[in-house]
Amino acid sequence: MVREYSSSGLDAFDLAILKLLQQDCTLPQRQIGEAVNLSTASVQRRIKRMESKGIISAQTAHIEPKAVGLSLTIVVEVELQAETAGRIDEVKRSFQEAPEIQQCYYVTGEVDFILIVIVGDMSEYEDLTQRLFFPNDNIRKFRTFVAMDRTKSGIRVNI
């Protein structure tokens, strides 16, 4: 499948750089340049441009949750009472500010949000529900699905 990248100003060199950065964002720019046949300065300019355009939104370490005591992954469906723009934005903000919520999707269908939550145990999740869900009169209901195993987790984009 061929994707159209011209609208974002990406060329084959940019895509090659992005692929390498997704594999290891600590690669030296000199090494990236050698791999894609560009100078270090050119790689640096391209990375800065992609950062300024928001194409590269962050360069972070992918941490194994269990290694830092966060052994429980929970998927939560959230249904709202009122779907006005202001009320939706208010809920989005509360979800964005909660460090336990790793991913938040505003979706179509029977529910309004899907959340991916990572916590150490059920009492931490209960604290989250007491803080975010129960006091919010715009949350009609939520359903909790506890992950038995994390089969795949990642943030790589299939370029």
C-alpha positions, -999 to 999 in steps of 0.1 A, spaced: 0 0 0 14 34 -10 6 63 14 6 99 5 31 118 25 35 150 4 8 169 24 31 168 54 62 176 34 79 142 41 102 126 15 119 92 14 148 105 36 124 118 62 106 85 63 139 66 66 149 88 95 116 83 112 119 45 109 153 46 126 142 69 154 112 47 161 135 18 165 160 37 187 156 74 194 191 75 210 209 68 177 236 94 171 227 117 142 259 107 125 249 71 125 214 80 112 231 100 84 253 70 74 223 47 74 202 70 51 231 85 31 228 121 44 252 144 63 249 147 100 239 184 95 211 174 71 198 148 95 198 174 123 179 199 102 153 173 91 147 162 127 143 198 139 119 205 111 98 174 119 98 183 156 87 219 148 59 206 126 47 181 152 55 151 131 79 140 159 59 147 190 83 132 216 114 111 220 109 89 250 120 56 266 94 28 264 94 15 300 82 -20 310 53 -12 335 59 -43 357 95 -33 361 84 -2 380 56 -18 400 27 -11 376 15 -46 369 -22 -40 361 -34 -28 327 -71 -18 325 -92 -9 295 -121 14 305 -152 24 284 -167 57 295 -202 69 286 -211 106 291 -245 121 300 -241 153 279 -220 156 248 -217 193 245 -183 206 233 -176 222 267 -185 191 287 -164 169 264 -134 192 267 -138 192 305 -137 154 306 -108 152 281 -88 176 304 -94 155 334 -83 123 316 -52 141 302 -42 152 337 -44 117 352 -10 101 351 -25 66 354 -43 71 320 -17 61 294 -40 65 264 -73 82 259 -95 79 228 -127 99 221 -146 74 199 -178 68 180 -203 42 189 -220 32 221 -194 47 244 -177 80 243 -141 73 255 -118 43 256 -90 46 282 -59 25 288 -50 27 324 -19 13 341 -18 10 378 0 -11 405 -31 -28 418 -69 -26 421 -68 -2 450 -49 23 428 -76 19 402 -103 23 427 -86 56 438 -87 67 402 -124 60 398 -132 78 431 -112 108 419 -123 110 382 -155 90 376 -178 91 406 -177 128 414 -182 138 377 -219 142 370 -213 140 333 -201 104 334 -231 82 330 -213 50 334 -180 32 329 -170 -4 323 -138 -19 333 -119 -47 316 -88 -60 333 -61 -72 310 -50 -107 317 -19 -104 295 -3 -76 275 2 -93 242 13 -62 223 20 -27 233 37 0 214 36 34 199 54 28 166 36 41 135 36 17 105 55 38 80 
